[in-house]
Structure formats: structure tokens, C-alpha cells
Amino acid sequence: MKAYQPLNCDLHDYLEIACMHHYELHIELLRGPAFVARALTTRTAPSKEEFLVVENEGGKVELRLDQLLAITPLDSNASFGRIALAGA
């Protein structure tokens, strides 16, 4: 995997909101199939890589933020719609 590229702070705020409200998200990845999972928290590794921690029927998954293409909250009362994260 290539060197970590930090996410724009403005975009990071959307991830924090999703975690704060435990939104169910449709998650699109740069590589691999899209899937649905509930946002739990974000985490920063000692290496400074940042992760979105989500949970679905398969358990908890950590997704490196620079591998996310977009997130879309599926909750009807969500405060935002689809957010493109890649290339921003």
C-alpha cells in the first residue's frame, strides 16, 4: 500500500459526525466492493495513519481514510448526503 495521504480536515468532520450519530453508511472504497456498515469511531495509529472504525454483520473493520472513495449515510435524518473523500 502506498504512503498514507491525510484527509482534508473539512472532510474529516463528516466522518466525526457520522461516528457521533452512529450513522449506517454506504461505503465506497478506492479498491474493492462497496458495503454497508455502522460508523463507530475514528482512530489514529502511532504511524499517523487515520482509520474509520465501522461495524457490520462481519464484525468491526478499520478502513484507512485514504482508501475511502465516498460515504453516504443511509439514515433518513442524516445531516449530510454523499461525501466524496478521494482526491479531495
N, CA, C and O atoms as CSV, one atom per row, in Angstrom:
chain,resi,resn,atom,element,x,y,z
A,1,MET,N,N,0.845,-1.181,0.000
A,1,MET,CA,C,0.000,0.000,0.000
A,1,MET,C,C,0.890,1.244,0.000
A,1,MET,O,O,1.943,1.266,0.638
A,2,LYS,N,N,0.458,2.268,-0.716
A,2,LYS,CA,C,1.249,3.496,-0.821
A,2,LYS,C,C,1.258,4.257,0.503
A,2,LYS,O,O,0.480,3.960,1.409
A,3,ALA,N,N,2.148,5.238,0.598
A,3,ALA,CA,C,2.262,6.049,1.804
A,3,ALA,C,C,0.930,6.739,2.102
A,3,ALA,O,O,0.197,7.132,1.195
A,4,TYR,N,N,0.643,6.872,3.373
A,4,TYR,CA,C,-0.627,7.463,3.805
A,4,TYR,C,C,-0.722,8.924,3.393
A,4,TYR,O,O,0.223,9.695,3.559
A,5,GLN,N,N,-1.883,9.291,2.851
A,5,GLN,CA,C,-2.182,10.670,2.483
A,5,GLN,C,C,-3.295,11.175,3.406
A,5,GLN,O,O,-4.424,10.694,3.307
A,6,PRO,N,N,-3.012,12.132,4.304
A,6,PRO,CA,C,-4.032,12.603,5.240
A,6,PRO,C,C,-5.259,13.170,4.523
A,6,PRO,O,O,-5.165,13.725,3.429
A,7,LEU,N,N,-6.388,13.015,5.162
A,7,LEU,CA,C,-7.652,13.512,4.643
A,7,LEU,C,C,-7.801,14.993,4.990
A,7,LEU,O,O,-7.389,15.426,6.066
A,8,ASN,N,N,-8.382,15.756,4.092
A,8,ASN,CA,C,-8.682,17.172,4.322
A,8,ASN,C,C,-9.505,17.307,5.611
A,8,ASN,O,O,-10.435,16.533,5.834
A,9,CYS,N,N,-9.171,18.272,6.444
A,9,CYS,CA,C,-9.851,18.455,7.736
A,9,CYS,C,C,-11.354,18.663,7.582
A,9,CYS,O,O,-12.130,18.155,8.392
A,10,ASP,N,N,-11.779,19.401,6.556
A,10,ASP,CA,C,-13.209,19.624,6.342
A,10,ASP,C,C,-13.941,18.302,6.118
A,10,ASP,O,O,-15.056,18.115,6.605
A,11,LEU,N,N,-13.317,17.394,5.386
A,11,LEU,CA,C,-13.930,16.094,5.121
A,11,LEU,C,C,-13.912,15.218,6.364
A,11,LEU,O,O,-14.833,14.435,6.596
A,12,HIS,N,N,-12.868,15.354,7.153
A,12,HIS,CA,C,-12.760,14.579,8.396
A,12,HIS,C,C,-13.948,14.871,9.308
A,12,HIS,O,O,-14.419,13.987,10.023
A,13,ASP,N,N,-14.430,16.113,9.283
A,13,ASP,CA,C,-15.574,16.496,10.121
A,13,ASP,C,C,-16.802,15.636,9.814
A,13,ASP,O,O,-17.546,15.280,10.728
A,14,TYR,N,N,-17.021,15.299,8.547
A,14,TYR,CA,C,-18.163,14.452,8.191
A,14,TYR,C,C,-18.040,13.065,8.810
A,14,TYR,O,O,-19.036,12.483,9.238
A,15,LEU,N,N,-16.827,12.539,8.858
A,15,LEU,CA,C,-16.617,11.229,9.482
A,15,LEU,C,C,-16.911,11.305,10.977
A,15,LEU,O,O,-17.507,10.390,11.544
A,16,GLU,N,N,-16.493,12.394,11.610
A,16,GLU,CA,C,-16.755,12.569,13.042
A,16,GLU,C,C,-18.258,12.656,13.315
A,16,GLU,O,O,-18.745,12.075,14.284
A,17,ILE,N,N,-18.993,13.377,12.468
A,17,ILE,CA,C,-20.456,13.478,12.617
A,17,ILE,C,C,-21.085,12.103,12.453
A,17,ILE,O,O,-21.966,11.724,13.224
A,18,ALA,N,N,-20.633,11.348,11.442
A,18,ALA,CA,C,-21.175,10.003,11.204
A,18,ALA,C,C,-20.946,9.110,12.415
A,18,ALA,O,O,-21.823,8.333,12.792
A,19,CYS,N,N,-19.769,9.220,13.026
A,19,CYS,CA,C,-19.466,8.410,14.208
A,19,CYS,C,C,-20.267,8.865,15.424
A,19,CYS,O,O,-20.766,8.040,16.190
A,20,MET,N,N,-20.388,10.167,15.596
A,20,MET,CA,C,-21.111,10.715,16.735
A,20,MET,C,C,-22.570,10.236,16.738
A,20,MET,O,O,-23.141,9.968,17.795
A,21,HIS,N,N,-23.162,10.131,15.547
A,21,HIS,CA,C,-24.555,9.709,15.426
A,21,HIS,C,C,-24.698,8.228,15.079
A,21,HIS,O,O,-25.812,7.728,14.917
A,22,HIS,N,N,-23.573,7.531,14.967
A,22,HIS,CA,C,-23.560,6.102,14.600
A,22,HIS,C,C,-24.384,5.844,13.349
A,22,HIS,O,O,-25.179,4.905,13.294
A,23,TYR,N,N,-24.181,6.699,12.336
A,23,TYR,CA,C,-24.891,6.530,11.068
A,23,TYR,C,C,-24.533,5.199,10.418
A,23,TYR,O,O,-23.393,4.739,10.484
A,24,GLU,N,N,-25.526,4.601,9.794
A,24,GLU,CA,C,-25.275,3.479,8.904
A,24,GLU,C,C,-24.833,4.099,7.584
A,24,GLU,O,O,-25.515,4.973,7.049
A,25,LEU,N,N,-23.699,3.651,7.059
A,25,LEU,CA,C,-23.107,4.262,5.874
A,25,LEU,C,C,-23.007,3.278,4.715
A,25,LEU,O,O,-22.727,2.094,4.906
A,26,HIS,N,N,-23.241,3.787,3.524
A,26,HIS,CA,C,-22.865,3.073,2.313
A,26,HIS,C,C,-21.448,3.558,2.034
A,26,HIS,O,O,-21.231,4.744,1.790
A,27,ILE,N,N,-20.483,2.638,2.070
A,27,ILE,CA,C,-19.069,2.982,1.981
A,27,ILE,C,C,-18.511,2.508,0.647
A,27,ILE,O,O,-18.570,1.324,0.316
A,28,GLU,N,N,-17.971,3.449,-0.107
A,28,GLU,CA,C,-17.330,3.136,-1.386
A,28,GLU,C,C,-15.820,3.224,-1.191
A,28,GLU,O,O,-15.309,4.206,-0.652
A,29,LEU,N,N,-15.118,2.195,-1.631
A,29,LEU,CA,C,-13.665,2.126,-1.494
A,29,LEU,C,C,-12.985,2.409,-2.826
A,29,LEU,O,O,-13.583,2.224,-3.886
A,30,LEU,N,N,-11.731,2.858,-2.771
A,30,LEU,CA,C,-10.964,3.047,-3.991
A,30,LEU,C,C,-10.759,1.707,-4.704
A,30,LEU,O,O,-10.792,1.632,-5.932
A,31,ARG,N,N,-10.547,0.659,-3.915
A,31,ARG,CA,C,-10.373,-0.692,-4.456
A,31,ARG,C,C,-11.253,-1.641,-3.664
A,31,ARG,O,O,-11.167,-1.713,-2.438
A,32,GLY,N,N,-12.090,-2.357,-4.370
A,32,GLY,CA,C,-12.949,-3.321,-3.699
A,32,GLY,C,C,-14.399,-2.916,-3.760
A,32,GLY,O,O,-14.732,-1.797,-4.150
A,33,PRO,N,N,-15.265,-3.843,-3.368
A,33,PRO,CA,C,-16.697,-3.584,-3.458
A,33,PRO,C,C,-17.191,-2.619,-2.376
A,33,PRO,O,O,-16.615,-2.534,-1.291
A,34,ALA,N,N,-18.250,-1.907,-2.687
A,34,ALA,CA,C,-18.912,-1.050,-1.693
A,34,ALA,C,C,-19.636,-1.951,-0.704
A,34,ALA,O,O,-19.972,-3.093,-1.018
A,35,PHE,N,N,-19.872,-1.426,0.493
A,35,PHE,CA,C,-20.605,-2.188,1.503
A,35,PHE,C,C,-21.263,-1.229,2.486
A,35,PHE,O,O,-21.017,-0.023,2.468
A,36,VAL,N,N,-22.098,-1.794,3.339
A,36,VAL,CA,C,-22.828,-1.010,4.334
A,36,VAL,C,C,-22.321,-1.394,5.722
A,36,VAL,O,O,-22.154,-2.574,6.031
A,37,ALA,N,N,-22.078,-0.376,6.556
A,37,ALA,CA,C,-21.626,-0.611,7.923
A,37,ALA,C,C,-21.974,0.602,8.774
A,37,ALA,O,O,-22.200,1.696,8.256
A,38,ARG,N,N,-22.015,0.393,10.085
A,38,ARG,CA,C,-22.320,1.469,11.025
A,38,ARG,C,C,-21.018,2.128,11.490
A,38,ARG,O,O,-20.077,1.446,11.895
A,39,ALA,N,N,-20.978,3.457,11.426
A,39,ALA,CA,C,-19.802,4.216,11.859
A,39,ALA,C,C,-19.695,4.174,13.386
A,39,ALA,O,O,-20.671,4.437,14.088
A,40,LEU,N,N,-18.513,3.846,13.889
A,40,LEU,CA,C,-18.299,3.788,15.332
A,40,LEU,C,C,-17.382,4.896,15.832
A,40,LEU,O,O,-17.749,5.654,16.729
A,41,THR,N,N,-16.187,4.990,15.251
A,41,THR,CA,C,-15.214,5.979,15.712
A,41,THR,C,C,-14.111,6.130,14.667
A,41,THR,O,O,-14.057,5.389,13.686
A,42,THR,N,N,-13.247,7.092,14.898
A,42,THR,CA,C,-12.026,7.207,14.101
A,42,THR,C,C,-10.861,6.905,15.030
A,42,THR,O,O,-10.972,7.022,16.251
A,43,ARG,N,N,-9.737,6.514,14.427
A,43,ARG,CA,C,-8.558,6.156,15.210
A,43,ARG,C,C,-7.312,6.612,14.456
A,43,ARG,O,O,-7.238,6.505,13.232
A,44,THR,N,N,-6.342,7.117,15.201
A,44,THR,CA,C,-5.053,7.484,14.619
A,44,THR,C,C,-3.997,6.523,15.157
A,44,THR,O,O,-3.836,6.376,16.368
A,45,ALA,N,N,-3.284,5.873,14.248
A,45,ALA,CA,C,-2.225,4.939,14.619
A,45,ALA,C,C,-0.968,5.707,14.998
A,45,ALA,O,O,-0.834,6.875,14.633
A,46,PRO,N,N,-0.043,5.082,15.720
A,46,PRO,CA,C,1.230,5.737,16.047
A,46,PRO,C,C,1.969,6.224,14.793
A,46,PRO,O,O,2.739,7.182,14.862
A,47,SER,N,N,1.737,5.574,13.659
A,47,SER,CA,C,2.368,5.967,12.393
A,47,SER,C,C,1.702,7.194,11.766
A,47,SER,O,O,2.117,7.651,10.701
A,48,LYS,N,N,0.659,7.730,12.435
A,48,LYS,CA,C,-0.126,8.895,11.987
A,48,LYS,C,C,-1.155,8.554,10.914
A,48,LYS,O,O,-1.833,9.451,10.412
A,49,GLU,N,N,-1.287,7.277,10.553
A,49,GLU,CA,C,-2.356,6.863,9.645
A,49,GLU,C,C,-3.672,6.951,10.402
A,49,GLU,O,O,-3.742,6.616,11.584
A,50,GLU,N,N,-4.721,7.408,9.707
A,50,GLU,CA,C,-6.036,7.559,10.333
A,50,GLU,C,C,-6.994,6.521,9.756
A,50,GLU,O,O,-6.926,6.174,8.576
A,51,PHE,N,N,-7.887,6.035,10.617
A,51,PHE,CA,C,-8.818,4.981,10.247
A,51,PHE,C,C,-10.237,5.325,10.677
A,51,PHE,O,O,-10.454,5.979,11.697
A,52,LEU,N,N,-11.194,4.872,9.880
A,52,LEU,CA,C,-12.602,4.894,10.259
A,52,LEU,C,C,-12.924,3.485,10.745
A,52,LEU,O,O,-12.707,2.509,10.027
A,53,VAL,N,N,-13.442,3.385,11.964
A,53,VAL,CA,C,-13.819,2.090,12.522
A,53,VAL,C,C,-15.326,1.936,12.335
A,53,VAL,O,O,-16.112,2.759,12.805
A,54,VAL,N,N,-15.712,0.867,11.642
A,54,VAL,CA,C,-17.119,0.597,11.359
A,54,VAL,C,C,-17.447,-0.828,11.792
A,54,VAL,O,O,-16.557,-1.633,12.064
A,55,GLU,N,N,-18.740,-1.117,11.849
A,55,GLU,CA,C,-19.162,-2.465,12.225
A,55,GLU,C,C,-20.331,-2.884,11.349
A,55,GLU,O,O,-21.261,-2.115,11.108
A,56,ASN,N,N,-20.259,-4.127,10.878
A,56,ASN,CA,C,-21.380,-4.727,10.158
A,56,ASN,C,C,-21.538,-6.159,10.654
A,56,ASN,O,O,-20.956,-6.530,11.674
A,57,GLU,N,N,-22.314,-6.961,9.945
A,57,GLU,CA,C,-22.569,-8.323,10.412
A,57,GLU,C,C,-21.286,-9.148,10.527
A,57,GLU,O,O,-21.267,-10.149,11.243
A,58,GLY,N,N,-20.226,-8.751,9.845
A,58,GLY,CA,C,-18.953,-9.461,9.915
A,58,GLY,C,C,-18.072,-9.024,11.066
A,58,GLY,O,O,-17.003,-9.598,11.273
A,59,GLY,N,N,-18.497,-8.015,11.827
A,59,GLY,CA,C,-17.720,-7.507,12.949
A,59,GLY,C,C,-17.155,-6.129,12.667
A,59,GLY,O,O,-17.583,-5.446,11.736
A,60,LYS,N,N,-16.185,-5.728,13.484
A,60,LYS,CA,C,-15.559,-4.413,13.339
A,60,LYS,C,C,-14.491,-4.458,12.259
A,60,LYS,O,O,-13.764,-5.441,12.113
A,61,VAL,N,N,-14.417,-3.358,11.499
A,61,VAL,CA,C,-13.442,-3.219,10.424
A,61,VAL,C,C,-12.818,-1.828,10.540
A,61,VAL,O,O,-13.521,-0.851,10.796
A,62,GLU,N,N,-11.500,-1.738,10.352
A,62,GLU,CA,C,-10.807,-0.453,10.302
A,62,GLU,C,C,-10.461,-0.156,8.855
A,62,GLU,O,O,-9.818,-0.961,8.181
A,63,LEU,N,N,-10.892,1.005,8.382
A,63,LEU,CA,C,-10.659,1.420,6.998
A,63,LEU,C,C,-9.737,2.627,6.996
A,63,LEU,O,O,-10.056,3.657,7.589
A,64,ARG,N,N,-8.593,2.504,6.329
A,64,ARG,CA,C,-7.672,3.638,6.249
A,64,ARG,C,C,-8.342,4.738,5.445
A,64,ARG,O,O,-8.850,4.487,4.352
A,65,LEU,N,N,-8.350,5.954,5.974
A,65,LEU,CA,C,-9.136,7.040,5.385
A,65,LEU,C,C,-8.772,7.333,3.942
A,65,LEU,O,O,-9.646,7.701,3.157
A,66,ASP,N,N,-7.515,7.183,3.569
A,66,ASP,CA,C,-7.145,7.492,2.189
A,66,ASP,C,C,-7.516,6.371,1.212
A,66,ASP,O,O,-7.201,6.451,0.025
A,67,GLN,N,N,-8.182,5.331,1.712
A,67,GLN,CA,C,-8.676,4.260,0.852
A,67,GLN,C,C,-10.186,4.369,0.618
A,67,GLN,O,O,-10.781,3.543,-0.074
A,68,LEU,N,N,-10.793,5.407,1.210
A,68,LEU,CA,C,-12.233,5.635,1.050
A,68,LEU,C,C,-12.489,6.514,-0.165
A,68,LEU,O,O,-11.854,7.557,-0.321
A,69,LEU,N,N,-13.403,6.106,-1.017
A,69,LEU,CA,C,-13.811,6.911,-2.166
A,69,LEU,C,C,-14.924,7.868,-1.756
A,69,LEU,O,O,-14.882,9.057,-2.070
A,70,ALA,N,N,-15.938,7.325,-1.039
A,70,ALA,CA,C,-17.080,8.151,-0.621
A,70,ALA,C,C,-17.850,7.436,0.476
A,70,ALA,O,O,-17.774,6.217,0.628
A,71,ILE,N,N,-18.599,8.237,1.240
A,71,ILE,CA,C,-19.541,7.695,2.224
A,71,ILE,C,C,-20.897,8.346,1.985
A,71,ILE,O,O,-20.984,9.519,1.624
A,72,THR,N,N,-21.947,7.568,2.192
A,72,THR,CA,C,-23.316,8.074,2.090
A,72,THR,C,C,-24.100,7.567,3.283
A,72,THR,O,O,-24.271,6.356,3.426
A,73,PRO,N,N,-24.587,8.459,4.153
A,73,PRO,CA,C,-25.395,8.000,5.277
A,73,PRO,C,C,-26.743,7.477,4.781
A,73,PRO,O,O,-27.366,8.070,3.899
A,74,LEU,N,N,-27.178,6.370,5.355
A,74,LEU,CA,C,-28.452,5.774,4.977
A,74,LEU,C,C,-29.569,6.146,5.939
A,74,LEU,O,O,-30.729,5.818,5.690
A,75,ASP,N,N,-29.242,6.823,7.029
A,75,ASP,CA,C,-30.238,7.265,7.997
A,75,ASP,C,C,-31.051,8.414,7.398
A,75,ASP,O,O,-30.479,9.347,6.834
A,76,SER,N,N,-32.366,8.352,7.516
A,76,SER,CA,C,-33.230,9.366,6.905
A,76,SER,C,C,-33.042,10.751,7.527
A,76,SER,O,O,-33.321,11.758,6.876
A,77,ASN,N,N,-32.579,10.817,8.759
A,77,ASN,CA,C,-32.393,12.106,9.432
A,77,ASN,C,C,-30.936,12.583,9.395
A,77,ASN,O,O,-30.569,13.480,10.155
A,78,ALA,N,N,-30.102,12.001,8.526
A,78,ALA,CA,C,-28.686,12.371,8.450
A,78,ALA,C,C,-28.551,13.854,8.065
A,78,ALA,O,O,-29.361,14.399,7.316
A,79,SER,N,N,-27.504,14.479,8.604
A,79,SER,CA,C,-27.298,15.910,8.372
A,79,SER,C,C,-26.495,16.202,7.106
A,79,SER,O,O,-26.212,17.364,6.812
A,80,PHE,N,N,-26.123,15.168,6.354
A,80,PHE,CA,C,-25.416,15.347,5.089
A,80,PHE,C,C,-25.714,14.182,4.172
A,80,PHE,O,O,-26.196,13.140,4.615
A,81,GLY,N,N,-25.426,14.360,2.887
A,81,GLY,CA,C,-25.615,13.308,1.899
A,81,GLY,C,C,-24.291,12.679,1.522
A,81,GLY,O,O,-23.378,12.618,2.346
A,82,ARG,N,N,-24.170,12.214,0.303
A,82,ARG,CA,C,-22.935,11.557,-0.161
A,82,ARG,C,C,-21.772,12.537,-0.120
A,82,ARG,O,O,-21.863,13.663,-0.610
A,83,ILE,N,N,-20.678,12.077,0.477
A,83,ILE,CA,C,-19.456,12.872,0.578
A,83,ILE,C,C,-18.347,12.128,-0.145
A,83,ILE,O,O,-17.985,11.017,0.244
A,84,ALA,N,N,-17.806,12.736,-1.197
A,84,ALA,CA,C,-16.658,12.168,-1.912
A,84,ALA,C,C,-15.402,12.500,-1.128
A,84,ALA,O,O,-15.149,13.664,-0.818
A,85,LEU,N,N,-14.615,11.487,-0.806
A,85,LEU,CA,C,-13.422,11.677,0.003
A,85,LEU,C,C,-12.137,11.577,-0.806
A,85,LEU,O,O,-11.158,12.246,-0.476
A,86,ALA,N,N,-12.112,10.781,-1.829
A,86,ALA,CA,C,-10.889,10.561,-2.616
A,86,ALA,C,C,-10.589,11.763,-3.498
A,86,ALA,O,O,-11.485,12.372,-4.083
A,87,GLY,N,N,-9.316,12.083,-3.577
A,87,GLY,CA,C,-8.885,13.154,-4.463
A,87,GLY,C,C,-9.215,14.552,-3.980
A,87,GLY,O,O,-9.033,15.529,-4.706
A,88,ALA,N,N,-9.695,14.640,-2.763
A,88,ALA,CA,C,-10.073,15.971,-2.239
A,88,ALA,C,C,-8.944,16.604,-1.471
A,88,ALA,O,O,-9.089,17.717,-0.964
